[in-house]
Amino acid sequence: MEDVQHLEFLAVNSKEIIEKQVDSYRQQHSYAGTIIGATALFIPFFLSSLNETFRVIQFCLVVPITLFIWSILLLLSIFRTKTA
């Protein structure tokens, strides 16, 4: 009888933990999608404003733009399904 109570306790707690993990997973996907959408809107505006700047500034901005695009690709990697 005591074993059944322990198993029932474990089943209830594991169900709650799994539900919390699924909610957290969905929330992370939502945040990533929002960030990707917002940043993707600003990339064309930023790049079009570089046309009127000095060449030195344009060359200095190559690294931040590259890092910015790389960070967006990392955020997109969240959406890929992981297979075992």
Summary of the structure (lengths in Angstrom):
residues: 84
radius of gyration: 22.8
end to end distance: 38.0
largest distance: 79.8
contacts: 164
relative contact order: 0.09
helix: 89%
strand: 0%
